[in-house]
Amino acid sequence: MREHESWDRPEEIDMARRNQNEAAPGKLDRTWHLARNPLEIDVAELEYALMRSFEAFGRWQAECLASVIDFAASGPENALLHIIRMNDRPKSIRDLAYMANREDIPNIQYSLRKLIKGGMVERSGSGRSGVTYEVTELGRDVTDRYTEVRAALLIDAVQHVPELAQRLEDAARTLELMTGIYAQAARSAATHRRRPGQFASLPSTKEPKPDSDE
């Protein structure tokens, strides 16, 4: 197992870079301001892989949905449609936010209005008894056809990559673990957030005035 160390000073980062280059001539230098040591490099590489995967996932969702219905939906809206369909039970906005690990309720409400207008989701109930959402017959047909396209393209591609299917469970567990770590770190950051005006001051960008000749 690789030993992770912590370097804080710029000279230590420079020394780490020199040691890395000397140990493996021609090897790519992966250090930068968020990746100063081996552990930080690993976390940064994971974060960038997550961001790229998220964007690719969103494009896939949009194209897959467009192949079964003429309806423009973002990745989160597409995911919301399938979460509403999940287990074929009505769900409240609180349910949807909790299942998707989201806090942006106004955006969820906007997406729900869009899906309702598109005829794929219907709303039932009232404020006191609780408003819930479920898919319509059109929504059920769309999600069924989406499933078929997904199986023919995405799942088939996964099956043709050796040993990838066996690694998906470990990948999912790792992502769930990192989700919890990010959530705890976010709570800590929010707990210790400073009041406005108490942040470290940024260096002035004003150019110095030229000395006047006397």
Buried (B, 14 or more C-beta within 10 A) or exposed (E): EEEEEEBEEEEBBEEBBEEBEEEEEEEEEBBEEEBBBBBBBBBBEEBEEEEEEEEEEBEBBBEBBEEBBEBEBBBBBBBBBBBBBBEEEBBEBEBBBEBBEBEEEEBBEEBBEBBBEBBBBBEEEEEEEEBBBBBBEBBBBBBEBBBEBBEEBEEEEEEEEEEEEEEEEEEEEEEEEBEEEEEEEEEEEEEEEEEEEEEEEEEEEEEEEEEEEE
